[in-house]
Amino acid sequence: MKGFPKQTGVGGVHAEEELTRDLNQLLETEHKDTYAGSATDIGSLQDRIEFIKEDGANQDGGLTDKQKADIKTLQAKIKALKNK
């Protein structure tokens, strides 16, 4: 027997790898120097949200629409991790 065929589809190791890769990608409004380590950790994602909010507080006019969208994206990633 040569082993098991490569797993494809929903679930399994490959789905986890895709989620981790997706979580590790910084969003457009995130500053590269404020990245908070491993994005597979919910606390890290929460830190990233706080960094975006802090950037918004430091600019005139508050959060931009893009920053608000990025915060929602990160919150969705947190929810996905909690449901995992």
PDB file of N, CA, C and O in Angstrom:
ATOM      1  N   MET A   1       0.842  -1.178   0.000  1.00  0.00           N
ATOM      2  CA  MET A   1       0.000   0.000   0.000  1.00  0.00           C
ATOM      3  C   MET A   1       0.886   1.239   0.000  1.00  0.00           C
ATOM      4  O   MET A   1       1.834   1.333   0.780  1.00  0.00           O
ATOM      5  N   LYS A   2       0.583   2.166  -0.856  1.00  0.00           N
ATOM      6  CA  LYS A   2       1.406   3.363  -1.007  1.00  0.00           C
ATOM      7  C   LYS A   2       1.009   4.465  -0.044  1.00  0.00           C
ATOM      8  O   LYS A   2       1.667   5.505  -0.030  1.00  0.00           O
ATOM      9  N   GLY A   3      -0.009   4.299   0.747  1.00  0.00           N
ATOM     10  CA  GLY A   3      -0.446   5.343   1.666  1.00  0.00           C
ATOM     11  C   GLY A   3      -1.820   5.842   1.298  1.00  0.00           C
ATOM     12  O   GLY A   3      -2.494   5.292   0.428  1.00  0.00           O
ATOM     13  N   PHE A   4      -2.208   6.861   1.956  1.00  0.00           N
ATOM     14  CA  PHE A   4      -3.536   7.423   1.738  1.00  0.00           C
ATOM     15  C   PHE A   4      -3.502   8.483   0.647  1.00  0.00           C
ATOM     16  O   PHE A   4      -2.512   9.204   0.515  1.00  0.00           O
ATOM     17  N   PRO A   5      -4.571   8.588  -0.136  1.00  0.00           N
ATOM     18  CA  PRO A   5      -4.609   9.651  -1.146  1.00  0.00           C
ATOM     19  C   PRO A   5      -4.695  11.015  -0.471  1.00  0.00           C
ATOM     20  O   PRO A   5      -5.167  11.142   0.659  1.00  0.00           O
ATOM     21  N   LYS A   6      -4.246  11.991  -1.164  1.00  0.00           N
ATOM     22  CA  LYS A   6      -4.265  13.358  -0.634  1.00  0.00           C
ATOM     23  C   LYS A   6      -5.701  13.771  -0.305  1.00  0.00           C
ATOM     24  O   LYS A   6      -6.610  13.620  -1.121  1.00  0.00           O
ATOM     25  N   GLN A   7      -5.881  14.292   0.902  1.00  0.00           N
ATOM     26  CA  GLN A   7      -7.195  14.740   1.340  1.00  0.00           C
ATOM     27  C   GLN A   7      -7.556  16.033   0.626  1.00  0.00           C
ATOM     28  O   GLN A   7      -6.730  16.939   0.516  1.00  0.00           O
ATOM     29  N   THR A   8      -8.766  16.117   0.150  1.00  0.00           N
ATOM     30  CA  THR A   8      -9.243  17.342  -0.482  1.00  0.00           C
ATOM     31  C   THR A   8     -10.625  17.644   0.055  1.00  0.00           C
ATOM     32  O   THR A   8     -11.265  16.790   0.668  1.00  0.00           O
ATOM     33  N   GLY A   9     -11.077  18.852  -0.177  1.00  0.00           N
ATOM     34  CA  GLY A   9     -12.426  19.216   0.239  1.00  0.00           C
ATOM     35  C   GLY A   9     -12.436  19.918   1.577  1.00  0.00           C
ATOM     36  O   GLY A   9     -11.420  20.441   2.035  1.00  0.00           O
ATOM     37  N   VAL A  10     -13.606  19.920   2.197  1.00  0.00           N
ATOM     38  CA  VAL A  10     -13.811  20.629   3.452  1.00  0.00           C
ATOM     39  C   VAL A  10     -13.285  19.790   4.602  1.00  0.00           C
ATOM     40  O   VAL A  10     -13.408  18.565   4.601  1.00  0.00           O
ATOM     41  N   GLY A  11     -12.696  20.461   5.585  1.00  0.00           N
ATOM     42  CA  GLY A  11     -12.193  19.774   6.771  1.00  0.00           C
ATOM     43  C   GLY A  11     -10.809  19.209   6.541  1.00  0.00           C
ATOM     44  O   GLY A  11     -10.229  19.373   5.468  1.00  0.00           O
ATOM     45  N   GLY A  12     -10.292  18.553   7.540  1.00  0.00           N
ATOM     46  CA  GLY A  12      -8.996  17.913   7.421  1.00  0.00           C
ATOM     47  C   GLY A  12      -7.845  18.895   7.550  1.00  0.00           C
ATOM     48  O   GLY A  12      -8.039  20.084   7.805  1.00  0.00           O
ATOM     49  N   VAL A  13      -6.663  18.377   7.370  1.00  0.00           N
ATOM     50  CA  VAL A  13      -5.431  19.150   7.533  1.00  0.00           C
ATOM     51  C   VAL A  13      -5.339  20.274   6.513  1.00  0.00           C
ATOM     52  O   VAL A  13      -4.905  21.377   6.848  1.00  0.00           O
ATOM     53  N   HIS A  14      -5.735  20.017   5.289  1.00  0.00           N
ATOM     54  CA  HIS A  14      -5.581  21.020   4.240  1.00  0.00           C
ATOM     55  C   HIS A  14      -6.470  22.237   4.481  1.00  0.00           C
ATOM     56  O   HIS A  14      -6.066  23.363   4.193  1.00  0.00           O
ATOM     57  N   ALA A  15      -7.660  22.025   5.001  1.00  0.00           N
ATOM     58  CA  ALA A  15      -8.538  23.155   5.316  1.00  0.00           C
ATOM     59  C   ALA A  15      -7.932  23.986   6.433  1.00  0.00           C
ATOM     60  O   ALA A  15      -8.015  25.214   6.403  1.00  0.00           O
ATOM     61  N   GLU A  16      -7.314  23.328   7.432  1.00  0.00           N
ATOM     62  CA  GLU A  16      -6.657  24.058   8.517  1.00  0.00           C
ATOM     63  C   GLU A  16      -5.489  24.876   7.994  1.00  0.00           C
ATOM     64  O   GLU A  16      -5.298  26.018   8.410  1.00  0.00           O
ATOM     65  N   GLU A  17      -4.706  24.304   7.085  1.00  0.00           N
ATOM     66  CA  GLU A  17      -3.569  25.013   6.501  1.00  0.00           C
ATOM     67  C   GLU A  17      -4.045  26.246   5.741  1.00  0.00           C
ATOM     68  O   GLU A  17      -3.423  27.305   5.818  1.00  0.00           O
ATOM     69  N   GLU A  18      -5.148  26.109   5.006  1.00  0.00           N
ATOM     70  CA  GLU A  18      -5.689  27.248   4.265  1.00  0.00           C
ATOM     71  C   GLU A  18      -6.166  28.334   5.214  1.00  0.00           C
ATOM     72  O   GLU A  18      -5.936  29.517   4.962  1.00  0.00           O
ATOM     73  N   LEU A  19      -6.828  27.951   6.303  1.00  0.00           N
ATOM     74  CA  LEU A  19      -7.291  28.925   7.287  1.00  0.00           C
ATOM     75  C   LEU A  19      -6.112  29.645   7.919  1.00  0.00           C
ATOM     76  O   LEU A  19      -6.140  30.865   8.078  1.00  0.00           O
ATOM     77  N   THR A  20      -5.063  28.887   8.284  1.00  0.00           N
ATOM     78  CA  THR A  20      -3.877  29.490   8.890  1.00  0.00           C
ATOM     79  C   THR A  20      -3.203  30.446   7.917  1.00  0.00           C
ATOM     80  O   THR A  20      -2.801  31.542   8.306  1.00  0.00           O
ATOM     81  N   ARG A  21      -3.075  30.044   6.659  1.00  0.00           N
ATOM     82  CA  ARG A  21      -2.443  30.907   5.660  1.00  0.00           C
ATOM     83  C   ARG A  21      -3.266  32.181   5.487  1.00  0.00           C
ATOM     84  O   ARG A  21      -2.705  33.273   5.393  1.00  0.00           O
ATOM     85  N   ASP A  22      -4.589  32.048   5.445  1.00  0.00           N
ATOM     86  CA  ASP A  22      -5.481  33.189   5.303  1.00  0.00           C
ATOM     87  C   ASP A  22      -5.363  34.118   6.513  1.00  0.00           C
ATOM     88  O   ASP A  22      -5.365  35.339   6.358  1.00  0.00           O
ATOM     89  N   LEU A  23      -5.263  33.555   7.700  1.00  0.00           N
ATOM     90  CA  LEU A  23      -5.166  34.361   8.916  1.00  0.00           C
ATOM     91  C   LEU A  23      -3.845  35.101   9.009  1.00  0.00           C
ATOM     92  O   LEU A  23      -3.777  36.180   9.598  1.00  0.00           O
ATOM     93  N   ASN A  24      -2.804  34.539   8.438  1.00  0.00           N
ATOM     94  CA  ASN A  24      -1.483  35.150   8.524  1.00  0.00           C
ATOM     95  C   ASN A  24      -1.285  36.320   7.571  1.00  0.00           C
ATOM     96  O   ASN A  24      -0.314  37.065   7.704  1.00  0.00           O
ATOM     97  N   GLN A  25      -2.179  36.491   6.624  1.00  0.00           N
ATOM     98  CA  GLN A  25      -2.026  37.583   5.669  1.00  0.00           C
ATOM     99  C   GLN A  25      -2.519  38.885   6.287  1.00  0.00           C
ATOM    100  O   GLN A  25      -3.655  38.975   6.752  1.00  0.00           O
ATOM    101  N   LEU A  26      -1.650  39.887   6.286  1.00  0.00           N
ATOM    102  CA  LEU A  26      -2.043  41.194   6.792  1.00  0.00           C
ATOM    103  C   LEU A  26      -3.019  41.845   5.835  1.00  0.00           C
ATOM    104  O   LEU A  26      -2.916  41.673   4.620  1.00  0.00           O
ATOM    105  N   LEU A  27      -3.953  42.580   6.371  1.00  0.00           N
ATOM    106  CA  LEU A  27      -4.917  43.296   5.557  1.00  0.00           C
ATOM    107  C   LEU A  27      -4.351  44.637   5.132  1.00  0.00           C
ATOM    108  O   LEU A  27      -3.346  45.096   5.676  1.00  0.00           O
ATOM    109  N   GLU A  28      -4.985  45.255   4.177  1.00  0.00           N
ATOM    110  CA  GLU A  28      -4.481  46.480   3.570  1.00  0.00           C
ATOM    111  C   GLU A  28      -4.236  47.601   4.584  1.00  0.00           C
ATOM    112  O   GLU A  28      -3.254  48.334   4.461  1.00  0.00           O
ATOM    113  N   THR A  29      -5.103  47.744   5.571  1.00  0.00           N
ATOM    114  CA  THR A  29      -4.971  48.858   6.513  1.00  0.00           C
ATOM    115  C   THR A  29      -4.077  48.541   7.705  1.00  0.00           C
ATOM    116  O   THR A  29      -3.864  49.400   8.560  1.00  0.00           O
ATOM    117  N   GLU A  30      -3.549  47.315   7.773  1.00  0.00           N
ATOM    118  CA  GLU A  30      -2.660  46.953   8.873  1.00  0.00           C
ATOM    119  C   GLU A  30      -1.231  47.368   8.547  1.00  0.00           C
ATOM    120  O   GLU A  30      -0.761  47.187   7.424  1.00  0.00           O
ATOM    121  N   HIS A  31      -0.556  47.918   9.529  1.00  0.00           N
ATOM    122  CA  HIS A  31       0.837  48.330   9.364  1.00  0.00           C
ATOM    123  C   HIS A  31       1.729  47.115   9.593  1.00  0.00           C
ATOM    124  O   HIS A  31       1.537  46.380  10.562  1.00  0.00           O
ATOM    125  N   LYS A  32       2.690  46.900   8.720  1.00  0.00           N
ATOM    126  CA  LYS A  32       3.530  45.698   8.794  1.00  0.00           C
ATOM    127  C   LYS A  32       4.329  45.612  10.099  1.00  0.00           C
ATOM    128  O   LYS A  32       4.662  44.510  10.535  1.00  0.00           O
ATOM    129  N   ASP A  33       4.639  46.732  10.721  1.00  0.00           N
ATOM    130  CA  ASP A  33       5.425  46.715  11.948  1.00  0.00           C
ATOM    131  C   ASP A  33       4.597  46.446  13.199  1.00  0.00           C
ATOM    132  O   ASP A  33       5.153  46.257  14.281  1.00  0.00           O
ATOM    133  N   THR A  34       3.269  46.427  13.060  1.00  0.00           N
ATOM    134  CA  THR A  34       2.437  46.188  14.232  1.00  0.00           C
ATOM    135  C   THR A  34       1.847  44.790  14.224  1.00  0.00           C
ATOM    136  O   THR A  34       0.969  44.489  15.033  1.00  0.00           O
ATOM    137  N   TYR A  35       2.303  43.939  13.340  1.00  0.00           N
ATOM    138  CA  TYR A  35       1.820  42.568  13.273  1.00  0.00           C
ATOM    139  C   TYR A  35       2.124  41.869  14.592  1.00  0.00           C
ATOM    140  O   TYR A  35       3.237  41.970  15.107  1.00  0.00           O
ATOM    141  N   ALA A  36       1.147  41.167  15.135  1.00  0.00           N
ATOM    142  CA  ALA A  36       1.253  40.631  16.493  1.00  0.00           C
ATOM    143  C   ALA A  36       1.542  39.138  16.525  1.00  0.00           C
ATOM    144  O   ALA A  36       0.864  38.408  17.248  1.00  0.00           O
ATOM    145  N   GLY A  37       2.505  38.666  15.783  1.00  0.00           N
ATOM    146  CA  GLY A  37       2.907  37.274  15.870  1.00  0.00           C
ATOM    147  C   GLY A  37       1.999  36.332  15.124  1.00  0.00           C
ATOM    148  O   GLY A  37       1.447  36.685  14.082  1.00  0.00           O
ATOM    149  N   SER A  38       1.841  35.145  15.646  1.00  0.00           N
ATOM    150  CA  SER A  38       1.071  34.083  15.005  1.00  0.00           C
ATOM    151  C   SER A  38      -0.412  34.423  14.968  1.00  0.00           C
ATOM    152  O   SER A  38      -1.043  34.600  16.010  1.00  0.00           O
ATOM    153  N   ALA A  39      -0.956  34.514  13.777  1.00  0.00           N
ATOM    154  CA  ALA A  39      -2.352  34.913  13.620  1.00  0.00           C
ATOM    155  C   ALA A  39      -3.313  33.776  13.889  1.00  0.00           C
ATOM    156  O   ALA A  39      -4.525  33.984  13.838  1.00  0.00           O
ATOM    157  N   THR A  40      -2.821  32.579  14.175  1.00  0.00           N
ATOM    158  CA  THR A  40      -3.724  31.486  14.508  1.00  0.00           C
ATOM    159  C   THR A  40      -4.255  31.636  15.923  1.00  0.00           C
ATOM    160  O   THR A  40      -5.184  30.930  16.316  1.00  0.00           O
ATOM    161  N   ASP A  41      -3.689  32.523  16.670  1.00  0.00           N
ATOM    162  CA  ASP A  41      -4.111  32.777  18.044  1.00  0.00           C
ATOM    163  C   ASP A  41      -5.172  33.875  18.055  1.00  0.00           C
ATOM    164  O   ASP A  41      -4.971  34.934  17.460  1.00  0.00           O
ATOM    165  N   ILE A  42      -6.278  33.637  18.713  1.00  0.00           N
ATOM    166  CA  ILE A  42      -7.372  34.609  18.763  1.00  0.00           C
ATOM    167  C   ILE A  42      -6.907  35.923  19.383  1.00  0.00           C
ATOM    168  O   ILE A  42      -7.310  36.995  18.931  1.00  0.00           O
ATOM    169  N   GLY A  43      -6.077  35.855  20.399  1.00  0.00           N
ATOM    170  CA  GLY A  43      -5.561  37.064  21.030  1.00  0.00           C
ATOM    171  C   GLY A  43      -4.774  37.925  20.056  1.00  0.00           C
ATOM    172  O   GLY A  43      -4.829  39.153  20.109  1.00  0.00           O
ATOM    173  N   SER A  44      -4.041  37.267  19.167  1.00  0.00           N
ATOM    174  CA  SER A  44      -3.269  37.986  18.162  1.00  0.00           C
ATOM    175  C   SER A  44      -4.195  38.743  17.211  1.00  0.00           C
ATOM    176  O   SER A  44      -3.929  39.892  16.858  1.00  0.00           O
ATOM    177  N   LEU A  45      -5.286  38.090  16.800  1.00  0.00           N
ATOM    178  CA  LEU A  45      -6.246  38.749  15.923  1.00  0.00           C
ATOM    179  C   LEU A  45      -6.899  39.932  16.625  1.00  0.00           C
ATOM    180  O   LEU A  45      -7.141  40.968  16.006  1.00  0.00           O
ATOM    181  N   GLN A  46      -7.184  39.779  17.912  1.00  0.00           N
ATOM    182  CA  GLN A  46      -7.762  40.884  18.673  1.00  0.00           C
ATOM    183  C   GLN A  46      -6.776  42.047  18.767  1.00  0.00           C
ATOM    184  O   GLN A  46      -7.174  43.210  18.706  1.00  0.00           O
ATOM    185  N   ASP A  47      -5.495  41.731  18.914  1.00  0.00           N
ATOM    186  CA  ASP A  47      -4.466  42.777  18.917  1.00  0.00           C
ATOM    187  C   ASP A  47      -4.451  43.514  17.589  1.00  0.00           C
ATOM    188  O   ASP A  47      -4.332  44.739  17.556  1.00  0.00           O
ATOM    189  N   ARG A  48      -4.571  42.774  16.496  1.00  0.00           N
ATOM    190  CA  ARG A  48      -4.564  43.394  15.172  1.00  0.00           C
ATOM    191  C   ARG A  48      -5.744  44.346  15.004  1.00  0.00           C
ATOM    192  O   ARG A  48      -5.611  45.402  14.385  1.00  0.00           O
ATOM    193  N   ILE A  49      -6.905  43.970  15.559  1.00  0.00           N
ATOM    194  CA  ILE A  49      -8.078  44.853  15.522  1.00  0.00           C
ATOM    195  C   ILE A  49      -7.783  46.135  16.298  1.00  0.00           C
ATOM    196  O   ILE A  49      -8.088  47.234  15.836  1.00  0.00           O
ATOM    197  N   GLU A  50      -7.195  45.987  17.463  1.00  0.00           N
ATOM    198  CA  GLU A  50      -6.861  47.159  18.286  1.00  0.00           C
ATOM    199  C   GLU A  50      -5.859  48.076  17.590  1.00  0.00           C
ATOM    200  O   GLU A  50      -5.951  49.298  17.708  1.00  0.00           O
ATOM    201  N   PHE A  51      -4.905  47.497  16.868  1.00  0.00           N
ATOM    202  CA  PHE A  51      -3.935  48.315  16.136  1.00  0.00           C
ATOM    203  C   PHE A  51      -4.626  49.148  15.067  1.00  0.00           C
ATOM    204  O   PHE A  51      -4.296  50.320  14.884  1.00  0.00           O
ATOM    205  N   ILE A  52      -5.577  48.555  14.364  1.00  0.00           N
ATOM    206  CA  ILE A  52      -6.314  49.302  13.343  1.00  0.00           C
ATOM    207  C   ILE A  52      -7.136  50.409  13.994  1.00  0.00           C
ATOM    208  O   ILE A  52      -7.184  51.531  13.489  1.00  0.00           O
ATOM    209  N   LYS A  53      -7.785  50.093  15.118  1.00  0.00           N
ATOM    210  CA  LYS A  53      -8.580  51.105  15.826  1.00  0.00           C
ATOM    211  C   LYS A  53      -7.692  52.252  16.317  1.00  0.00           C
ATOM    212  O   LYS A  53      -8.087  53.417  16.265  1.00  0.00           O
ATOM    213  N   GLU A  54      -6.500  51.916  16.789  1.00  0.00           N
ATOM    214  CA  GLU A  54      -5.561  52.942  17.242  1.00  0.00           C
ATOM    215  C   GLU A  54      -5.126  53.836  16.087  1.00  0.00           C
ATOM    216  O   GLU A  54      -5.038  55.054  16.239  1.00  0.00           O
ATOM    217  N   ASP A  55      -4.856  53.232  14.937  1.00  0.00           N
ATOM    218  CA  ASP A  55      -4.515  54.023  13.747  1.00  0.00           C
ATOM    219  C   ASP A  55      -5.648  54.986  13.409  1.00  0.00           C
ATOM    220  O   ASP A  55      -5.407  56.145  13.071  1.00  0.00           O
ATOM    221  N   GLY A  56      -6.895  54.495  13.503  1.00  0.00           N
ATOM    222  CA  GLY A  56      -8.061  55.326  13.222  1.00  0.00           C
ATOM    223  C   GLY A  56      -8.194  56.474  14.202  1.00  0.00           C
ATOM    224  O   GLY A  56      -8.593  57.575  13.824  1.00  0.00           O
ATOM    225  N   ALA A  57      -7.864  56.223  15.455  1.00  0.00           N
ATOM    226  CA  ALA A  57      -7.949  57.271  16.475  1.00  0.00           C
ATOM    227  C   ALA A  57      -6.884  58.347  16.257  1.00  0.00           C
ATOM    228  O   ALA A  57      -7.067  59.499  16.653  1.00  0.00           O
ATOM    229  N   ASN A  58      -5.776  57.966  15.628  1.00  0.00           N
ATOM    230  CA  ASN A  58      -4.682  58.904  15.407  1.00  0.00           C
ATOM    231  C   ASN A  58      -4.795  59.688  14.108  1.00  0.00           C
ATOM    232  O   ASN A  58      -3.969  60.562  13.843  1.00  0.00           O
ATOM    233  N   GLN A  59      -5.794  59.394  13.303  1.00  0.00           N
ATOM    234  CA  GLN A  59      -5.956  60.120  12.044  1.00  0.00           C
ATOM    235  C   GLN A  59      -7.208  60.981  12.104  1.00  0.00           C
ATOM    236  O   GLN A  59      -8.146  60.684  12.844  1.00  0.00           O
ATOM    237  N   ASP A  60      -7.211  62.026  11.335  1.00  0.00           N
ATOM    238  CA  ASP A  60      -8.369  62.923  11.294  1.00  0.00           C
ATOM    239  C   ASP A  60      -9.565  62.196  10.703  1.00  0.00           C
ATOM    240  O   ASP A  60      -9.439  61.507   9.691  1.00  0.00           O
ATOM    241  N   GLY A  61     -10.704  62.344  11.319  1.00  0.00           N
ATOM    242  CA  GLY A  61     -11.923  61.758  10.782  1.00  0.00           C
ATOM    243  C   GLY A  61     -12.229  60.357  11.259  1.00  0.00           C
ATOM    244  O   GLY A  61     -13.235  59.784  10.841  1.00  0.00           O
ATOM    245  N   GLY A  62     -11.410  59.782  12.110  1.00  0.00           N
ATOM    246  CA  GLY A  62     -11.678  58.448  12.624  1.00  0.00           C
ATOM    247  C   GLY A  62     -11.368  57.354  11.627  1.00  0.00           C
ATOM    248  O   GLY A  62     -10.549  57.534  10.726  1.00  0.00           O
ATOM    249  N   LEU A  63     -12.033  56.208  11.792  1.00  0.00           N
ATOM    250  CA  LEU A  63     -11.789  55.045  10.942  1.00  0.00           C
ATOM    251  C   LEU A  63     -12.318  55.268   9.525  1.00  0.00           C
ATOM    252  O   LEU A  63     -13.392  55.839   9.332  1.00  0.00           O
ATOM    253  N   THR A  64     -11.560  54.815   8.559  1.00  0.00           N
ATOM    254  CA  THR A  64     -12.016  54.860   7.167  1.00  0.00           C
ATOM    255  C   THR A  64     -12.934  53.664   6.918  1.00  0.00           C
ATOM    256  O   THR A  64     -12.992  52.738   7.727  1.00  0.00           O
ATOM    257  N   ASP A  65     -13.635  53.690   5.812  1.00  0.00           N
ATOM    258  CA  ASP A  65     -14.505  52.566   5.457  1.00  0.00           C
ATOM    259  C   ASP A  65     -13.688  51.283   5.290  1.00  0.00           C
ATOM    260  O   ASP A  65     -14.143  50.206   5.676  1.00  0.00           O
ATOM    261  N   LYS A  66     -12.497  51.389   4.725  1.00  0.00           N
ATOM    262  CA  LYS A  66     -11.630  50.234   4.529  1.00  0.00           C
ATOM    263  C   LYS A  66     -11.182  49.661   5.872  1.00  0.00           C
ATOM    264  O   LYS A  66     -11.133  48.443   6.042  1.00  0.00           O
ATOM    265  N   GLN A  67     -10.855  50.533   6.824  1.00  0.00           N
ATOM    266  CA  GLN A  67     -10.448  50.060   8.142  1.00  0.00           C
ATOM    267  C   GLN A  67     -11.614  49.359   8.839  1.00  0.00           C
ATOM    268  O   GLN A  67     -11.416  48.336   9.495  1.00  0.00           O
ATOM    269  N   LYS A  68     -12.818  49.896   8.703  1.00  0.00           N
ATOM    270  CA  LYS A  68     -13.998  49.254   9.288  1.00  0.00           C
ATOM    271  C   LYS A  68     -14.218  47.883   8.667  1.00  0.00           C
ATOM    272  O   LYS A  68     -14.550  46.930   9.372  1.00  0.00           O
ATOM    273  N   ALA A  69     -14.038  47.774   7.362  1.00  0.00           N
ATOM    274  CA  ALA A  69     -14.201  46.497   6.669  1.00  0.00           C
ATOM    275  C   ALA A  69     -13.142  45.492   7.125  1.00  0.00           C
ATOM    276  O   ALA A  69     -13.436  44.310   7.304  1.00  0.00           O
ATOM    277  N   ASP A  70     -11.912  45.968   7.310  1.00  0.00           N
ATOM    278  CA  ASP A  70     -10.841  45.083   7.764  1.00  0.00           C
ATOM    279  C   ASP A  70     -11.097  44.583   9.189  1.00  0.00           C
ATOM    280  O   ASP A  70     -10.801  43.432   9.506  1.00  0.00           O
ATOM    281  N   ILE A  71     -11.642  45.442  10.037  1.00  0.00           N
ATOM    282  CA  ILE A  71     -11.990  45.028  11.391  1.00  0.00           C
ATOM    283  C   ILE A  71     -13.054  43.932  11.344  1.00  0.00           C
ATOM    284  O   ILE A  71     -12.964  42.946  12.075  1.00  0.00           O
ATOM    285  N   LYS A  72     -14.051  44.103  10.493  1.00  0.00           N
ATOM    286  CA  LYS A  72     -15.088  43.077  10.349  1.00  0.00           C
ATOM    287  C   LYS A  72     -14.498  41.765   9.834  1.00  0.00           C
ATOM    288  O   LYS A  72     -14.913  40.688  10.262  1.00  0.00           O
ATOM    289  N   THR A  73     -13.540  41.851   8.924  1.00  0.00           N
ATOM    290  CA  THR A  73     -12.885  40.658   8.399  1.00  0.00           C
ATOM    291  C   THR A  73     -12.142  39.918   9.503  1.00  0.00           C
ATOM    292  O   THR A  73     -12.236  38.695   9.610  1.00  0.00           O
ATOM    293  N   LEU A  74     -11.402  40.662  10.323  1.00  0.00           N
ATOM    294  CA  LEU A  74     -10.667  40.042  11.423  1.00  0.00           C
ATOM    295  C   LEU A  74     -11.618  39.447  12.450  1.00  0.00           C
ATOM    296  O   LEU A  74     -11.343  38.383  13.004  1.00  0.00           O
ATOM    297  N   GLN A  75     -12.738  40.125  12.713  1.00  0.00           N
ATOM    298  CA  GLN A  75     -13.730  39.594  13.648  1.00  0.00           C
ATOM    299  C   GLN A  75     -14.327  38.292  13.113  1.00  0.00           C
ATOM    300  O   GLN A  75     -14.602  37.374  13.886  1.00  0.00           O
ATOM    301  N   ALA A  76     -14.527  38.209  11.810  1.00  0.00           N
ATOM    302  CA  ALA A  76     -15.035  36.985  11.198  1.00  0.00           C
ATOM    303  C   ALA A  76     -14.024  35.847  11.345  1.00  0.00           C
ATOM    304  O   ALA A  76     -14.406  34.696  11.555  1.00  0.00           O
ATOM    305  N   LYS A  77     -12.737  36.175  11.236  1.00  0.00           N
ATOM    306  CA  LYS A  77     -11.694  35.162  11.419  1.00  0.00           C
ATOM    307  C   LYS A  77     -11.669  34.656  12.856  1.00  0.00           C
ATOM    308  O   LYS A  77     -11.456  33.468  13.095  1.00  0.00           O
ATOM    309  N   ILE A  78     -11.886  35.558  13.815  1.00  0.00           N
ATOM    310  CA  ILE A  78     -11.957  35.151  15.224  1.00  0.00           C
ATOM    311  C   ILE A  78     -13.131  34.200  15.412  1.00  0.00           C
ATOM    312  O   ILE A  78     -13.004  33.166  16.069  1.00  0.00           O
ATOM    313  N   LYS A  79     -14.264  34.551  14.836  1.00  0.00           N
ATOM    314  CA  LYS A  79     -15.454  33.707  14.946  1.00  0.00           C
ATOM    315  C   LYS A  79     -15.191  32.329  14.334  1.00  0.00           C
ATOM    316  O   LYS A  79     -15.610  31.314  14.892  1.00  0.00           O
ATOM    317  N   ALA A  80     -14.503  32.287  13.198  1.00  0.00           N
ATOM    318  CA  ALA A  80     -14.182  31.018  12.552  1.00  0.00           C
ATOM    319  C   ALA A  80     -13.295  30.155  13.451  1.00  0.00           C
ATOM    320  O   ALA A  80     -13.492  28.943  13.541  1.00  0.00           O
ATOM    321  N   LEU A  81     -12.317  30.779  14.115  1.00  0.00           N
ATOM    322  CA  LEU A  81     -11.451  30.038  15.027  1.00  0.00           C
ATOM    323  C   LEU A  81     -12.226  29.516  16.229  1.00  0.00           C
ATOM    324  O   LEU A  81     -11.998  28.392  16.675  1.00  0.00           O
ATOM    325  N   LYS A  82     -13.135  30.321  16.752  1.00  0.00           N
ATOM    326  CA  LYS A  82     -13.914  29.894  17.911  1.00  0.00           C
ATOM    327  C   LYS A  82     -14.848  28.743  17.553  1.00  0.00           C
ATOM    328  O   LYS A  82     -15.118  27.885  18.394  1.00  0.00           O
ATOM    329  N   ASN A  83     -15.342  28.711  16.322  1.00  0.00           N
ATOM    330  CA  ASN A  83     -16.254  27.663  15.887  1.00  0.00           C
ATOM    331  C   ASN A  83     -15.524  26.405  15.419  1.00  0.00           C
ATOM    332  O   ASN A  83     -16.157  25.390  15.129  1.00  0.00           O
ATOM    333  N   LYS A  84     -14.227  26.471  15.349  1.00  0.00           N
ATOM    334  CA  LYS A  84     -13.405  25.383  14.833  1.00  0.00           C
ATOM    335  C   LYS A  84     -13.386  24.190  15.767  1.00  0.00           C
ATOM    336  O   LYS A  84     -12.735  23.187  15.474  1.00  0.00           O
TER     337      LYS A  84
END
